[in-house]
Amino acid sequence: MSDEEHHFESKADAGASKTYPQQAGAIRKNGYIVIKGRPCKVVEVSTSKTGKHGHAKCHFVAIDIFTSKKLEDIVPSSHNCDVPHVNRTDYQLIDISEDGFVSLLTESGNTKDDLRLPTDEVLLNQIKEGFAEGKDLVVTVMSAMGEEQMCALKDIGPK
């Protein structure tokens, strides 16, 4: 054994993985998959049977959950694919700042101030109008692979 020191560069945060492996043949419609490094929701799956010694292949059509771009991938059904850990969390909207950031109230009573307003025009207008009318709004934040974005809105009555 050598006396040299080995230095490893860790890129994970607290050992939590952003994805987990799943066999391609087990991924279904409305499930999640990582295509080209982006977390996506599967909208269509088709499986092709190949020749004598070939692998059956799965053809995935999926939509990026943050940018809404359509992505496709073809993977042998026996191989593993990365599946993102997708979490949805509800926060109460406290304030909208001029620079496009929102202030949200967590369940523990702390504030979360690092989230931008959504790029989706319809949702953006609903949030701004509801906030201007003084309604109590609860926003649903979807997070996957280190990214977060508002994806839904609920009105829980006037303040």
N, C-alpha and C positions, 0 to 999 in steps of 0.2 A: 504494500500500500504506500502511496506517496504522501508526503507531508504538505502538499500544496493545498491551499484553501480553495474551496469551490464556492462561487457566488452565483446564486440563482435570482433572476429577476421575477418577482411574483406580480402577476397582473390581475389576480382575483381579489375581491374585497371580502374579508372575513370568511374565506373558504366557501362562500355561497356561489354555486354555478348559475349562470344566466340561462343555461339550456340543459336538457337531459336527452339521452338517446332513446329512440323508439324505432322499432322495425318499420320500414316503409310500408309494408303490406298491412300494418295495423292502424295506419293513420287514415281517418275517415273525413268525410265532408263536414264542415263546421269545426274541425279540429284546428290545431295550430302547427306550423312548420317554419323552419328557418330556410329561406331561399336567398342566395347571394348575400348572406350576412344580415338579412332583414327579417324581423318577426312578421309572419303572415297568417291570415286566416284562410283555410282551404275552402274554395268554392266548388271545385270539381275534381274528382279522382277517377282515372280510368286505368285499368290494368290490362296489359297486353301479354298474351301467352306467346312465347317464342319457340324456336325450333327444338330439336332433339336435346342438345346439350346447353342451350342458352338459359338465361335467367328470365323469369317473368318480370316485366318492368311496370312500374307505377308512374303515370303521368299526372303531375299535380298542377292545377291552375289555382293560384292563390292571390289574395289582395293584401298588400302591406297594411298593417293595422294603424300605422301612423301617417303614411303619405297617401294611402288609397291607390297606389300604383299596382297594376296587374303584373304578376311574375309567374313564370312557368319553370318546371324542373322535371326531369325524367331520372328515376332512380331504380336500380334493381330491387324487387320487392323483398329480397332476403337481407338487404343491407340496412344499416341503421341511418336514420336521419336525426338531425338536431330538432328538438321541439322546445320552444321558449317557455319559460315560466311566466304566465300572464296573470297579473293581479288587477282586480278592480277595487277601488277604495272610494267611499263617499266622504266628501268634505263639505262643510257649510261655507258659503261665500261671505266674506266679511267686507272686502273692499276691492275696487279695481283702480290701479294707479294709471297715471297718464302715459307711462312708458310701456303699457301693454302687459304688465305683470298683475297677477291677482293675489290677494291675501286670503288664505283659507284657514278654517278652524278644524283641527284634528279632533278625534274622539277623546284624546287625552287632555284636551284643552289648550294645547300649544298652537302656534300659528305656523303656517307653511307659506313662504313668500317667494319660492323659487320657480313658480310655474307661470308660463305665458298664457295669454288668451288663445283659444283654439284658432286654427287657420280656416276651419269650416265656416263659411259665411252665415249659413242658417243658424247654427249653434251660437256663433259669435253674437249675432243680432238678438237672439232670444236671451242670452245672458245679459247683454247691455240694457235691453228694454226692461227686463224683469228687475234688474238692479236699480234702474232709474225710477221705477214705480215703487220701490221700497219693499219688494217682496222678499220673503225668506227663501233663498235658493240653495239647493244642495246639488253640487256637481259631482259626477262620477269620473274619477281619474283612472285611466288604464295605464299600467306600467309593465314593461317587458324589456329585458336586455339593457337596462340602464337608461331607458328613455321613458318619459311620462307625457301624457297628453289628456286633456279633458275630452270625454267622448259622449257624455249625456248630462241632462239637466232635469231636476225635479223641483217643483214649487211646493213648499210645505206651508204655504199660507202667508198672510201679511205679517209684518213685524209688529 
